[in-house]
Amino acid sequence: IRLKNEIRSKAKYQLIGNSPAVKKIYDIIETVADSEHTVLIEGESGTGKEVIANLLHHSSSRRNGPFIKVSCAALSESLLESELFGHEKGAFTGAIKEKKGRFERADGGTIFLDDVDDMPLSMQVKLLRVLQEREIERVGGSRVIPIDVRVICATKVNLREKIKTGEFREDLFYRLNVIPIYVPPLRERKEDIPLLVEHFIQKHGQQKKVRSISPKAMDYLMKYDWPGN
């Protein structure tokens, strides 16, 4: 009951909707928020995967700890390793001082690995070790650093298909997919569109002096398939 009330009160992180699919997502969050298990959120771009990751963190006992986000698609392989695990002074050209990685900075909280499907295979091996051992080594260092971090990942593609093509490690997939959450695209939950329209009118309508929407306009929105969500 406490979790349910807290989740519903967190308007900043809310997934807008009342469809069976959205209710199922909220049910999963209520059940697993305080779990330490890894969560894999699957859904197309624009479906609200980061919103769900935020909800999971802010509904958990780790809510007062850090919530650190990493886009695995935005960084090159060498940069991603340094960002995740940190580096020691002199580890490579330009490493003029030691740097804590995002896993270290997330200690006591949650790390959100977005677009984990874009992570290179060499990095997948290192992530697997972190999940198994709960410890990291900085780039250029040999000291083992224990970490206390809850891991949430997001993928925009079906990882099982990437396993078949050899682009994603099967052993890592099973480590990540402990608690799966599927976020359907908007075309599969069109009953939520009126709620979304109301939300955006309240959020942005005052600036444009928009207070309502005509039935004809709503009909257009309901019939549209929303590519890109």
JOSULFEN-V291685 format. One record per pair of residues at least 12 apart in sequence whose ideal C-beta (glycine too) atoms are under 7 Angstrom apart, sorted by the first residue. I is the first residue (numbers start at 0). J is the second residue. D is the distance in Angstrom with one decimal. If there is no record, write none. Layout:
# JOSULFEN-V291685
i->I j->J d->D
i->I j->J d->D
This chain:
# JOSULFEN-V291685
i->2 j->29 d->4.9
i->2 j->32 d->5.7
i->2 j->58 d->5.8
i->3 j->29 d->5.5
i->5 j->58 d->5.6
i->6 j->25 d->6.4
i->6 j->28 d->6.0
i->6 j->29 d->6.3
i->6 j->54 d->6.3
i->6 j->58 d->5.0
i->9 j->54 d->6.6
i->9 j->57 d->5.7
i->12 j->50 d->5.8
i->12 j->53 d->4.2
i->12 j->54 d->4.8
i->12 j->57 d->5.8
i->14 j->47 d->5.2
i->14 j->50 d->5.3
i->14 j->51 d->6.2
i->14 j->54 d->7.0
i->15 j->191 d->6.7
i->15 j->194 d->5.5
i->15 j->195 d->5.2
i->15 j->198 d->5.0
i->16 j->188 d->6.2
i->16 j->191 d->3.5
i->16 j->194 d->5.9
i->17 j->191 d->6.6
i->17 j->194 d->6.1
i->18 j->188 d->4.2
i->18 j->190 d->4.9
i->18 j->191 d->5.0
i->20 j->183 d->4.8
i->20 j->187 d->6.9
i->20 j->188 d->5.0
i->21 j->188 d->6.7
i->21 j->191 d->6.4
i->24 j->51 d->6.5
i->24 j->180 d->6.1
i->24 j->182 d->6.8
i->27 j->180 d->5.6
i->28 j->54 d->5.6
i->28 j->55 d->5.9
i->28 j->58 d->6.1
i->31 j->178 d->5.1
i->32 j->55 d->5.9
i->32 j->58 d->4.1
i->32 j->59 d->4.6
i->33 j->59 d->5.5
i->33 j->60 d->5.3
i->34 j->178 d->6.9
i->35 j->149 d->5.9
i->36 j->177 d->4.4
i->36 j->178 d->5.2
i->37 j->130 d->6.7
i->37 j->150 d->4.7
i->37 j->152 d->7.0
i->37 j->174 d->6.5
i->37 j->175 d->5.5
i->37 j->177 d->4.8
i->37 j->178 d->7.0
i->38 j->55 d->6.3
i->38 j->151 d->4.7
i->38 j->178 d->4.6
i->38 j->180 d->6.3
i->39 j->152 d->5.2
i->39 j->154 d->6.7
i->39 j->175 d->4.7
i->39 j->176 d->4.7
i->39 j->179 d->5.2
i->40 j->52 d->6.5
i->40 j->151 d->6.8
i->40 j->152 d->7.0
i->40 j->153 d->4.5
i->40 j->180 d->4.8
i->40 j->182 d->6.3
i->41 j->154 d->5.3
i->41 j->179 d->6.7
i->41 j->181 d->5.3
i->41 j->182 d->7.0
i->42 j->181 d->6.5
i->42 j->182 d->3.2
i->43 j->155 d->6.0
i->43 j->184 d->4.9
i->43 j->228 d->5.9
i->44 j->155 d->5.2
i->44 j->227 d->6.7
i->44 j->228 d->6.8
i->45 j->227 d->5.4
i->45 j->228 d->3.3
i->46 j->182 d->4.2
i->46 j->184 d->5.9
i->46 j->228 d->5.2
i->47 j->182 d->6.0
i->48 j->153 d->4.1
i->48 j->182 d->5.9
i->49 j->113 d->6.6
i->51 j->180 d->6.3
i->51 j->182 d->6.6
i->52 j->111 d->4.4
i->52 j->151 d->4.7
i->52 j->153 d->6.7
i->53 j->66 d->7.0
i->55 j->151 d->5.9
i->56 j->109 d->4.3
i->61 j->107 d->6.9
i->61 j->108 d->5.1
i->61 j->109 d->5.6
i->61 j->149 d->5.8
i->64 j->107 d->4.0
i->64 j->108 d->2.9
i->65 j->104 d->6.1
i->65 j->105 d->5.3
i->65 j->107 d->7.0
i->65 j->108 d->3.9
i->66 j->108 d->5.8
i->66 j->109 d->5.2
i->66 j->111 d->6.9
i->67 j->101 d->4.8
i->67 j->104 d->5.5
i->67 j->105 d->4.0
i->67 j->108 d->6.9
i->67 j->110 d->4.9
i->67 j->111 d->7.0
i->68 j->111 d->4.7
i->68 j->113 d->6.4
i->69 j->82 d->6.4
i->69 j->83 d->6.5
i->69 j->101 d->5.4
i->69 j->110 d->6.8
i->69 j->111 d->7.0
i->69 j->112 d->5.4
i->69 j->113 d->6.7
i->70 j->113 d->5.0
i->70 j->114 d->5.9
i->71 j->112 d->5.9
i->71 j->113 d->6.5
i->71 j->114 d->4.7
i->71 j->115 d->5.5
i->71 j->117 d->5.0
i->71 j->118 d->4.5
i->72 j->114 d->3.9
i->72 j->117 d->4.0
i->76 j->119 d->4.7
i->76 j->121 d->6.7
i->76 j->122 d->6.3
i->79 j->122 d->5.9
i->80 j->122 d->6.3
i->80 j->138 d->5.8
i->81 j->138 d->5.4
i->82 j->100 d->6.3
i->82 j->101 d->5.8
i->83 j->100 d->5.2
i->83 j->101 d->5.6
i->83 j->102 d->5.8
i->84 j->100 d->4.2
i->84 j->102 d->6.3
i->84 j->135 d->4.9
i->84 j->136 d->6.7
i->84 j->137 d->5.6
i->84 j->138 d->6.0
i->85 j->98 d->5.0
i->85 j->99 d->4.8
i->85 j->100 d->3.2
i->85 j->103 d->5.8
i->85 j->137 d->4.3
i->85 j->138 d->7.0
i->86 j->98 d->5.4
i->86 j->137 d->5.4
i->86 j->138 d->3.9
i->86 j->139 d->5.4
i->87 j->137 d->5.2
i->87 j->139 d->4.2
i->87 j->140 d->4.2
i->89 j->139 d->6.7
i->90 j->138 d->4.8
i->90 j->139 d->2.5
i->91 j->139 d->6.8
i->94 j->139 d->6.9
i->100 j->135 d->6.8
i->100 j->137 d->6.7
i->102 j->129 d->6.6
i->102 j->135 d->5.2
i->102 j->146 d->5.3
i->102 j->148 d->6.0
i->103 j->144 d->6.4
i->103 j->146 d->6.6
i->105 j->148 d->4.8
i->106 j->146 d->5.4
i->106 j->147 d->5.6
i->106 j->148 d->6.2
i->107 j->147 d->5.7
i->108 j->148 d->6.9
i->109 j->148 d->6.9
i->109 j->149 d->4.6
i->109 j->151 d->6.1
i->110 j->148 d->5.3
i->110 j->150 d->5.7
i->111 j->151 d->4.9
i->112 j->150 d->6.9
i->112 j->152 d->4.6
i->113 j->153 d->4.9
i->114 j->153 d->6.8
i->114 j->155 d->6.5
i->115 j->152 d->4.3
i->115 j->153 d->6.6
i->115 j->154 d->5.5
i->115 j->175 d->6.8
i->116 j->154 d->4.3
i->116 j->155 d->6.4
i->116 j->156 d->5.0
i->116 j->158 d->6.1
i->116 j->161 d->6.1
i->116 j->167 d->6.8
i->120 j->168 d->6.8
i->123 j->167 d->6.9
i->123 j->168 d->4.8
i->123 j->171 d->5.0
i->126 j->171 d->6.4
i->127 j->168 d->6.7
i->127 j->170 d->6.2
i->127 j->171 d->4.7
i->127 j->174 d->6.1
i->130 j->150 d->6.6
i->130 j->174 d->4.7
i->133 j->145 d->6.4
i->133 j->146 d->6.0
i->134 j->146 d->6.3
i->152 j->175 d->5.1
i->158 j->172 d->5.2
i->184 j->228 d->5.5
i->185 j->225 d->4.3
i->185 j->228 d->5.0
i->186 j->224 d->4.7
i->186 j->225 d->5.6
i->189 j->221 d->5.9
i->192 j->220 d->5.5
i->192 j->221 d->5.6
i->193 j->217 d->6.7
i->196 j->212 d->5.7
i->196 j->217 d->6.8
i->196 j->220 d->6.5
i->200 j->212 d->6.9
